[in-house]
Amino acid sequence: MNGTHPQRRAEVRALARLAGDELGGAVDGIGAVHRAISDRVFAAVRLGVGPAARPVKLVHDTITDGVYRAVSAAAVAAGAVAEHTADAPGVAPSRTVYGSGLLAALQGLIGDTLADERPILAGPMTFRCEGAPVGAEQVGAGLARPSGHIVVFLHGLVETEHAWHLGGGPSYAERLDTDMDCSALQIRYNSGLRIHDNAAQLSELMQRLVDHWPVPVERISLVGHSMGGLIVRGACFEATEAERTWVRAVRKVVCLGSPHLGAPLEQVVHYGSSLLGLLPETRPFGRLLRRRSAGIRDLRRGSVLEDAEAADIPLLEGVDHYFVTASITRSPRNPLGRVLGDGLVLTPSGAGRNRSRRIGFEESNGLHLPGANHFTLLNHEAVYAALRDWLGASEAARADSTG
């Protein structure tokens, strides 16, 4: 029995139960839609044939309700049977690329619920090395040559640290470790939690990291993709308010496709879920959309603070803030590009400025990637070149001053 077997058993059993419960709930929802539609059909029929339709409807309802109850129960039972595979040897799903990807998708969708009801599938924010969690106190000790320049990468919604390998190439962190004098670290977190909750976790994690770093920390650079960029901003604000020492070392912040002004898809879902709830035929779909996680809801306005309607937080003084945006069209001014942006985030939101809101990024500190989508930003040569220039600027200045 290997060391990860207890973790595997707990995760697989929780996943099996969740699958059974969720599939059973989905069948119940389909049954509700079926009943709502049939009620309308029989109401129309009754207008034509009168009371004669009533016994037919009774038989129909009895049969269909029985079928849906049986299928729902079978789904729950199947989940219970699947639990028995938990005792098979192997690695915990959270330690594998595909398993962690499944968990990340679940966390992004219902991560706040998982944290309350199935915490084994949620997990705290952690540094990761080859899929395994590493305590903040042990990260530096595990490096062959820890640097005084720490670069931390945070993924986005429904992602893990493996997302930085998009396309199969080396990640930005791996390349920076080779090309620069720095220690590049990657974090995994539950993206279904409120952004301000993850920001507080990041702030606490960074403090523990700096307190136990084996060499003096000269500077910290933070890089976040999508939601990760909002969490970075929130963590810096939280640390400043709490007077945490780690934030004093922050010199660079880079946001890749972060929805600082909100994400249009979440805005559509927000209003769409209300509209779907108006009719019984679509009400189950409305309830499904309303179940989306608190983290997703925060993306509607790019909310970083606990109060979703609060004013935007200021950027850190004396820190260089950079942003990267993308558009699926060659030009962000293309009408289609204006509407779709990178597919998930519009260019003005990624740049942090529109007619009514302005986050404070300097326009000269931005890069736009035409003909690209939201996930292209995870691993692209132009983005890496920008990261290398931005994060290495301090090294170049220091080399010039000592040359």
Kinemage of the C-alpha trace (Angstrom):
@kinemage 1
@onewidth
@group {chain A} dominant
@subgroup {mainchain}
@vectorlist {calphas} color= white
{ca met a 1} P 0.000 0.000 0.000
{ca asn a 2} L 1.553 3.313 -1.049
{ca gly a 3} L 1.426 6.519 0.941
{ca thr a 4} L -1.341 8.053 -1.168
{ca his a 5} L -3.760 5.136 -0.771
{ca pro a 6} L -5.810 6.645 2.109
{ca gln a 7} L -6.100 9.885 0.160
{ca arg a 8} L -7.154 7.974 -2.963
{ca arg a 9} L -9.779 6.029 -1.010
{ca ala a 10} L -11.278 9.190 0.464
{ca glu a 11} L -11.307 11.095 -2.835
{ca val a 12} L -12.758 8.265 -4.943
{ca arg a 13} L -15.494 7.537 -2.415
{ca ala a 14} L -16.438 11.207 -2.253
{ca leu a 15} L -16.442 11.470 -6.057
{ca ala a 16} L -18.611 8.344 -6.361
{ca arg a 17} L -21.158 9.676 -3.889
{ca leu a 18} L -21.174 13.058 -5.590
{ca ala a 19} L -21.667 11.446 -9.007
{ca gly a 20} L -24.592 9.390 -7.766
{ca asp a 21} L -26.239 12.300 -5.998
{ca glu a 22} L -25.715 14.785 -8.828
{ca leu a 23} L -26.847 12.356 -11.545
{ca gly a 24} L -29.895 11.481 -9.504
{ca gly a 25} L -30.647 15.187 -9.094
{ca ala a 26} L -30.234 15.749 -12.822
{ca val a 27} L -32.750 12.983 -13.581
{ca asp a 28} L -35.188 14.559 -11.134
{ca gly a 29} L -34.767 17.879 -12.953
{ca ile a 30} L -35.469 16.256 -16.320
{ca gly a 31} L -38.554 14.671 -14.808
{ca ala a 32} L -39.762 18.078 -13.596
{ca val a 33} L -39.333 19.517 -17.104
{ca his a 34} L -41.205 16.545 -18.574
{ca arg a 35} L -44.065 16.999 -16.090
{ca ala a 36} L -44.322 20.752 -16.761
{ca ile a 37} L -44.507 20.199 -20.523
{ca ser a 38} L -47.000 17.336 -20.253
{ca asp a 39} L -49.197 19.429 -17.955
{ca arg a 40} L -49.411 22.108 -20.622
{ca val a 41} L -50.127 19.533 -23.357
{ca phe a 42} L -52.897 17.851 -21.382
{ca ala a 43} L -54.369 21.228 -20.447
{ca ala a 44} L -54.670 22.003 -24.147
{ca val a 45} L -56.119 18.557 -24.876
{ca arg a 46} L -58.669 18.962 -22.086
{ca leu a 47} L -59.950 22.113 -23.786
{ca gly a 48} L -60.832 19.976 -26.796
{ca val a 49} L -62.061 16.675 -25.321
{ca gly a 50} L -63.098 17.718 -21.847
{ca pro a 51} L -62.918 15.467 -18.731
{ca ala a 52} L -62.069 12.414 -20.864
{ca ala a 53} L -58.432 13.512 -20.851
{ca arg a 54} L -58.168 13.266 -17.062
{ca pro a 55} L -57.734 9.452 -16.692
{ca val a 56} L -55.211 9.420 -19.549
{ca lys a 57} L -53.186 12.108 -17.806
{ca leu a 58} L -53.358 10.181 -14.527
{ca val a 59} L -51.967 7.039 -16.158
{ca his a 60} L -49.279 9.049 -17.964
{ca asp a 61} L -48.172 10.800 -14.781
{ca thr a 62} L -48.093 7.575 -12.769
{ca ile a 63} L -45.926 5.791 -15.338
{ca thr a 64} L -43.497 8.634 -16.036
{ca asp a 65} L -43.073 9.538 -12.359
{ca gly a 66} L -42.299 5.890 -11.606
{ca val a 67} L -39.741 5.712 -14.407
{ca tyr a 68} L -37.922 8.864 -13.300
{ca arg a 69} L -37.872 7.724 -9.661
{ca ala a 70} L -36.417 4.379 -10.713
{ca val a 71} L -33.716 5.962 -12.893
{ca ser a 72} L -32.824 8.456 -10.164
{ca ala a 73} L -32.526 5.696 -7.570
{ca ala a 74} L -30.428 3.615 -9.956
{ca ala a 75} L -28.048 6.549 -10.453
{ca val a 76} L -27.574 6.952 -6.706
{ca ala a 77} L -27.072 3.188 -6.349
{ca ala a 78} L -24.483 3.210 -9.141
{ca gly a 79} L -22.541 5.863 -7.272
{ca ala a 80} L -22.584 3.718 -4.142
{ca val a 81} L -21.320 0.691 -6.096
{ca ala a 82} L -18.522 2.803 -7.611
{ca glu a 83} L -17.269 3.521 -4.089
{ca his a 84} L -15.924 -0.021 -3.912
{ca thr a 85} L -13.269 0.842 -6.503
{ca ala a 86} L -11.768 3.202 -3.947
{ca asp a 87} L -9.881 0.322 -2.339
{ca ala a 88} L -8.038 -0.513 -5.562
{ca pro a 89} L -4.341 0.459 -5.582
{ca gly a 90} L -3.314 3.655 -7.301
{ca val a 91} L -2.684 7.348 -6.919
{ca ala a 92} L -5.219 9.818 -5.573
{ca pro a 93} L -7.072 11.609 -8.405
{ca ser a 94} L -5.857 14.986 -7.109
{ca arg a 95} L -2.249 13.902 -7.779
{ca thr a 96} L -2.862 13.144 -11.478
{ca val a 97} L -3.326 15.515 -14.406
{ca tyr a 98} L -6.741 14.226 -15.464
{ca gly a 99} L -8.021 13.601 -11.959
{ca ser a 100} L -7.040 17.047 -10.778
{ca gly a 101} L -8.635 18.506 -13.911
{ca leu a 102} L -11.935 16.821 -13.041
{ca leu a 103} L -11.734 18.109 -9.487
{ca ala a 104} L -10.894 21.602 -10.731
{ca ala a 105} L -13.982 21.603 -12.955
{ca leu a 106} L -16.170 20.496 -10.047
{ca gln a 107} L -14.608 23.082 -7.765
{ca gly a 108} L -15.120 25.859 -10.267
{ca leu a 109} L -18.796 24.957 -10.651
{ca ile a 110} L -19.755 24.084 -7.054
{ca gly a 111} L -16.544 24.543 -5.066
{ca asp a 112} L -18.198 26.485 -2.254
{ca thr a 113} L -20.705 23.648 -1.744
{ca leu a 114} L -17.922 21.060 -1.832
{ca ala a 115} L -15.980 22.982 0.819
{ca asp a 116} L -18.982 22.690 3.149
{ca glu a 117} L -20.282 19.221 2.270
{ca arg a 118} L -17.350 17.270 0.775
{ca pro a 119} L -14.142 19.042 1.879
{ca ile a 120} L -11.953 16.160 0.685
{ca leu a 121} L -12.847 17.264 -2.871
{ca ala a 122} L -12.199 20.942 -2.189
{ca gly a 123} L -8.911 21.195 -0.349
{ca pro a 124} L -7.031 24.303 0.782
{ca met a 125} L -4.848 26.505 -1.384
{ca thr a 126} L -1.406 24.895 -1.671
{ca phe a 127} L 1.870 25.109 -3.523
{ca arg a 128} L 2.225 22.169 -5.913
{ca cys a 129} L 5.222 20.222 -7.153
{ca glu a 130} L 4.554 17.531 -9.770
{ca gly a 131} L 0.926 17.394 -8.663
{ca ala a 132} L 1.688 16.905 -4.979
{ca pro a 133} L 0.947 19.537 -2.323
{ca val a 134} L 3.936 21.078 -0.591
{ca gly a 135} L 3.658 23.049 2.625
{ca ala a 136} L 4.644 26.699 2.399
{ca glu a 137} L 7.236 26.079 5.098
{ca gln a 138} L 8.902 23.298 3.069
{ca val a 139} L 8.883 24.798 -0.442
{ca gly a 140} L 12.215 26.614 -0.194
{ca ala a 141} L 13.959 23.694 1.479
{ca gly a 142} L 13.009 21.468 -1.448
{ca leu a 143} L 14.762 23.646 -4.035
{ca ala a 144} L 18.361 23.024 -5.080
{ca arg a 145} L 19.105 26.742 -5.439
{ca pro a 146} L 16.437 28.960 -3.859
{ca ser a 147} L 16.579 32.516 -5.199
{ca gly a 148} L 15.873 35.828 -3.524
{ca his a 149} L 13.425 36.542 -6.364
{ca ile a 150} L 10.204 34.527 -5.932
{ca val a 151} L 7.730 34.324 -8.832
{ca val a 152} L 4.317 32.849 -7.996
{ca phe a 153} L 1.806 31.673 -10.629
{ca leu a 154} L -1.950 31.359 -9.987
{ca his a 155} L -4.238 29.614 -12.490
{ca gly a 156} L -7.802 30.650 -13.279
{ca leu a 157} L -11.327 29.298 -12.907
{ca val a 158} L -11.750 25.487 -13.312
{ca glu a 159} L -7.999 25.135 -13.850
{ca thr a 160} L -5.011 23.671 -12.001
{ca glu a 161} L -1.298 24.358 -12.230
{ca his a 162} L -1.231 21.827 -15.098
{ca ala a 163} L -3.097 24.351 -17.261
{ca trp a 164} L 0.154 26.290 -17.734
{ca his a 165} L 1.331 23.366 -19.918
{ca leu a 166} L -1.303 24.105 -22.573
{ca gly a 167} L -0.135 22.651 -25.883
{ca gly a 168} L 2.290 20.289 -24.210
{ca gly a 169} L 5.180 22.710 -23.930
{ca pro a 170} L 7.095 23.765 -20.815
{ca ser a 171} L 5.263 26.158 -18.520
{ca tyr a 172} L 6.207 29.776 -17.946
{ca ala a 173} L 7.454 28.804 -14.478
{ca glu a 174} L 9.775 26.118 -15.848
{ca arg a 175} L 11.177 28.459 -18.479
{ca leu a 176} L 11.739 31.292 -16.016
{ca asp a 177} L 13.578 28.927 -13.684
{ca thr a 178} L 15.999 28.286 -16.550
{ca asp a 179} L 16.202 31.759 -18.081
{ca met a 180} L 16.238 33.943 -14.971
{ca asp a 181} L 17.698 33.996 -11.487
{ca cys a 182} L 14.416 33.275 -9.751
{ca ser a 183} L 12.402 30.581 -8.017
{ca ala a 184} L 9.112 30.137 -9.898
{ca leu a 185} L 6.343 28.470 -7.895
{ca gln a 186} L 2.841 27.300 -8.780
{ca ile a 187} L -0.296 27.275 -6.640
{ca arg a 188} L -3.516 25.279 -6.834
{ca tyr a 189} L -6.729 26.493 -5.236
{ca asn a 190} L -10.493 25.927 -5.147
{ca ser a 191} L -11.760 28.404 -7.739
{ca gly a 192} L -15.370 28.024 -6.599
{ca leu a 193} L -14.771 29.965 -3.392
{ca arg a 194} L -15.352 33.699 -3.104
{ca ile a 195} L -12.459 35.636 -4.615
{ca his a 196} L -11.841 37.491 -1.358
{ca asp a 197} L -11.642 34.148 0.513
{ca asn a 198} L -8.998 32.850 -1.886
{ca ala a 199} L -7.195 36.197 -1.640
{ca ala a 200} L -7.035 35.826 2.144
{ca gln a 201} L -5.689 32.277 1.758
{ca leu a 202} L -3.037 33.499 -0.679
{ca ser a 203} L -1.945 36.278 1.650
{ca glu a 204} L -1.587 33.855 4.557
{ca leu a 205} L 0.225 31.320 2.360
{ca met a 206} L 2.690 33.939 1.096
{ca gln a 207} L 3.470 35.065 4.627
{ca arg a 208} L 4.305 31.507 5.671
{ca leu a 209} L 6.421 31.086 2.536
{ca val a 210} L 8.456 34.236 3.149
{ca asp a 211} L 8.860 33.508 6.866
{ca his a 212} L 10.495 30.156 6.080
{ca trp a 213} L 12.335 31.001 2.842
{ca pro a 214} L 15.970 29.807 3.204
{ca val a 215} L 17.540 32.964 1.738
{ca pro a 216} L 16.593 36.648 2.139
{ca val a 217} L 13.600 37.522 -0.051
{ca glu a 218} L 14.602 40.468 -2.233
{ca arg a 219} L 11.494 40.733 -4.374
{ca ile a 220} L 8.283 38.937 -5.240
{ca ser a 221} L 6.502 38.785 -8.607
{ca leu a 222} L 2.909 37.567 -8.876
{ca val a 223} L 1.346 36.258 -12.104
{ca gly a 224} L -2.335 35.337 -12.361
{ca his a 225} L -4.404 34.007 -15.226
{ca ser a 226} L -8.051 35.088 -15.378
{ca met a 227} L -9.527 34.763 -11.861
{ca gly a 228} L -5.976 34.284 -10.584
{ca gly a 229} L -5.200 37.910 -11.412
{ca leu a 230} L -8.144 39.106 -9.303
{ca ile a 231} L -7.010 36.922 -6.408
{ca val a 232} L -3.502 38.380 -6.651
{ca arg a 233} L -4.873 41.915 -6.453
{ca gly a 234} L -7.093 40.943 -3.526
{ca ala a 235} L -4.227 39.281 -1.654
{ca cys a 236} L -2.030 42.363 -2.021
{ca phe a 237} L -4.844 44.560 -0.716
{ca glu a 238} L -5.560 42.209 2.212
{ca ala a 239} L -1.876 42.034 3.123
{ca thr a 240} L -1.533 45.813 3.008
{ca glu a 241} L -4.579 46.297 5.239
{ca ala a 242} L -3.318 43.647 7.695
{ca glu a 243} L 0.262 45.014 7.548
{ca arg a 244} L 1.710 41.671 6.526
{ca thr a 245} L 5.424 41.847 5.779
{ca trp a 246} L 5.452 39.722 2.630
{ca val a 247} L 3.672 42.345 0.547
{ca arg a 248} L 6.535 44.798 1.089
{ca ala a 249} L 8.665 42.636 -1.218
{ca val a 250} L 6.181 42.662 -4.115
{ca arg a 251} L 7.660 44.444 -7.127
{ca lys a 252} L 5.701 43.109 -10.124
{ca val a 253} L 2.106 42.008 -10.679
{ca val a 254} L 0.987 40.541 -14.006
{ca cys a 255} L -2.641 39.772 -14.898
{ca leu a 256} L -3.283 37.560 -17.937
{ca gly a 257} L -6.832 37.896 -19.273
{ca ser a 258} L -8.261 38.868 -15.883
{ca pro a 259} L -11.856 40.214 -15.888
{ca his a 260} L -11.192 43.301 -13.758
{ca leu a 261} L -14.476 44.857 -14.857
{ca gly a 262} L -16.429 41.606 -14.974
{ca ala a 263} L -17.004 38.730 -17.392
{ca pro a 264} L -19.909 38.995 -19.877
{ca leu a 265} L -20.683 35.264 -19.770
{ca glu a 266} L -21.417 35.402 -16.037
{ca gln a 267} L -23.472 38.535 -16.591
{ca val a 268} L -25.586 36.670 -19.176
{ca val a 269} L -25.983 33.661 -16.863
{ca his a 270} L -26.974 35.927 -13.978
{ca tyr a 271} L -29.915 37.390 -15.871
{ca gly a 272} L -30.623 34.195 -17.804
{ca ser a 273} L -31.126 32.152 -14.638
{ca ser a 274} L -33.807 34.597 -13.520
{ca leu a 275} L -35.600 34.400 -16.862
{ca leu a 276} L -35.475 30.592 -16.910
{ca gly a 277} L -37.152 30.541 -13.515
{ca leu a 278} L -40.283 32.197 -14.857
{ca leu a 279} L -41.730 29.082 -16.534
{ca pro a 280} L -42.131 25.615 -15.003
{ca glu a 281} L -40.685 24.017 -18.164
{ca thr a 282} L -37.395 25.869 -17.735
{ca arg a 283} L -37.361 26.342 -13.949
{ca pro a 284} L -35.067 23.318 -13.299
{ca phe a 285} L -32.485 24.799 -15.672
{ca gly a 286} L -32.779 28.112 -13.850
{ca arg a 287} L -32.156 26.333 -10.535
{ca leu a 288} L -29.136 24.593 -12.064
{ca leu a 289} L -27.645 27.907 -13.157
{ca arg a 290} L -28.330 29.460 -9.771
{ca arg a 291} L -26.262 26.697 -8.181
{ca arg a 292} L -23.109 28.061 -9.779
{ca ser a 293} L -20.348 28.742 -7.300
{ca ala a 294} L -19.714 31.956 -5.408
{ca gly a 295} L -16.430 32.275 -7.298
{ca ile a 296} L -18.240 32.358 -10.636
{ca arg a 297} L -20.743 34.877 -9.274
{ca asp a 298} L -17.893 37.185 -8.266
{ca leu a 299} L -16.805 37.316 -11.912
{ca arg a 300} L -19.976 39.173 -12.874
{ca arg a 301} L -18.401 42.468 -11.758
{ca gly a 302} L -14.828 41.358 -11.120
{ca ser a 303} L -15.533 41.602 -7.389
{ca val a 304} L -12.399 41.351 -5.267
{ca leu a 305} L -13.833 42.402 -1.907
{ca glu a 306} L -16.379 40.604 0.272
{ca asp a 307} L -18.913 43.289 -0.585
{ca ala a 308} L -19.512 42.601 -4.275
{ca glu a 309} L -20.799 46.130 -4.790
{ca ala a 310} L -17.843 47.834 -3.081
{ca ala a 311} L -15.577 50.257 -4.924
{ca asp a 312} L -12.525 48.959 -6.754
{ca ile a 313} L -9.449 48.442 -4.616
{ca pro a 314} L -6.323 50.507 -5.380
{ca leu a 315} L -3.244 49.001 -6.964
{ca leu a 316} L -0.156 48.660 -4.781
{ca glu a 317} L 1.881 51.832 -4.658
{ca gly a 318} L 5.413 51.559 -6.007
{ca val a 319} L 4.657 48.289 -7.773
{ca asp a 320} L 4.673 47.746 -11.548
{ca his a 321} L 1.365 46.300 -12.724
{ca tyr a 322} L 1.085 44.680 -16.163
{ca phe a 323} L -1.800 43.176 -18.096
{ca val a 324} L -2.273 40.989 -21.170
{ca thr a 325} L -5.486 40.839 -23.197
{ca ala a 326} L -6.520 38.840 -26.250
{ca ser a 327} L -9.231 38.866 -28.900
{ca ile a 328} L -10.387 36.079 -31.169
{ca thr a 329} L -10.295 38.558 -34.064
{ca arg a 330} L -7.157 40.095 -35.489
{ca ser a 331} L -8.263 43.495 -34.256
{ca pro a 332} L -9.969 44.217 -30.901
{ca arg a 333} L -11.899 46.977 -32.736
{ca asn a 334} L -13.563 44.399 -34.976
{ca pro a 335} L -17.302 44.345 -34.097
{ca leu a 336} L -17.126 40.623 -33.347
{ca gly a 337} L -14.015 41.149 -31.235
{ca arg a 338} L -15.749 43.894 -29.290
{ca val a 339} L -18.615 41.555 -28.427
{ca leu a 340} L -16.654 38.351 -27.759
{ca gly a 341} L -13.202 39.567 -26.690
{ca asp a 342} L -11.041 36.505 -26.057
{ca gly a 343} L -14.162 34.356 -25.764
{ca leu a 344} L -14.608 34.931 -22.039
{ca val a 345} L -13.178 38.358 -21.206
{ca leu a 346} L -13.593 41.579 -23.168
{ca thr a 347} L -10.500 43.649 -23.933
{ca pro a 348} L -11.556 46.688 -21.838
{ca ser a 349} L -12.194 44.423 -18.850
{ca gly a 350} L -8.789 42.772 -19.199
{ca ala a 351} L -7.162 46.198 -19.450
{ca gly a 352} L -9.117 47.437 -16.458
{ca arg a 353} L -10.690 50.491 -18.019
{ca asn a 354} L -13.919 51.506 -19.693
{ca arg a 355} L -16.115 54.592 -19.677
{ca ser a 356} L -17.292 54.144 -16.085
{ca arg a 357} L -14.486 52.243 -14.316
{ca arg a 358} L -10.710 52.464 -14.277
{ca ile a 359} L -8.539 50.080 -12.261
{ca gly a 360} L -5.329 52.055 -12.748
{ca phe a 361} L -3.132 50.063 -15.127
{ca glu a 362} L -0.834 52.146 -17.289
{ca glu a 363} L -1.636 51.584 -20.949
{ca ser a 364} L 2.077 51.247 -21.756
{ca asn a 365} L 2.273 48.262 -19.383
{ca gly a 366} L -0.101 46.172 -21.457
{ca leu a 367} L 0.160 43.624 -24.246
{ca his a 368} L -2.634 42.639 -26.611
{ca leu a 369} L -2.615 39.275 -28.380
{ca pro a 370} L -4.753 39.338 -31.555
{ca gly a 371} L -6.259 36.195 -33.032
{ca ala a 372} L -6.056 34.365 -29.699
{ca asn a 373} L -8.471 33.083 -27.083
{ca his a 374} L -8.636 33.223 -23.312
{ca phe a 375} L -6.667 30.024 -22.796
{ca thr a 376} L -3.971 30.891 -25.315
{ca leu a 377} L -2.605 33.227 -22.647
{ca leu a 378} L -1.649 30.212 -20.528
{ca asn a 379} L 1.211 29.265 -22.822
{ca his a 380} L 2.222 31.525 -25.692
{ca glu a 381} L 5.615 32.682 -26.890
{ca ala a 382} L 4.684 36.371 -27.030
{ca val a 383} L 3.309 36.265 -23.495
{ca tyr a 384} L 6.427 34.534 -22.220
{ca ala a 385} L 8.651 37.099 -23.932
{ca ala a 386} L 6.692 39.848 -22.174
{ca leu a 387} L 6.947 38.068 -18.824
{ca arg a 388} L 10.685 37.633 -19.302
{ca asp a 389} L 11.109 41.345 -20.034
{ca trp a 390} L 8.790 42.594 -17.300
{ca leu a 391} L 9.976 40.316 -14.509
{ca gly a 392} L 13.616 40.518 -15.535
{ca ala a 393} L 13.688 44.317 -15.656
{ca ser a 394} L 14.956 44.536 -12.069
{ca glu a 395} L 17.769 42.111 -12.859
{ca ala a 396} L 18.807 44.132 -15.890
{ca ala a 397} L 18.782 47.392 -13.906
{ca arg a 398} L 20.855 45.813 -11.154
{ca ala a 399} L 23.333 44.438 -13.675
{ca asp a 400} L 23.708 47.881 -15.266
{ca ser a 401} L 24.286 49.537 -11.907
{ca thr a 402} L 26.997 47.056 -10.948
{ca gly a 403} L 28.546 46.857 -14.396
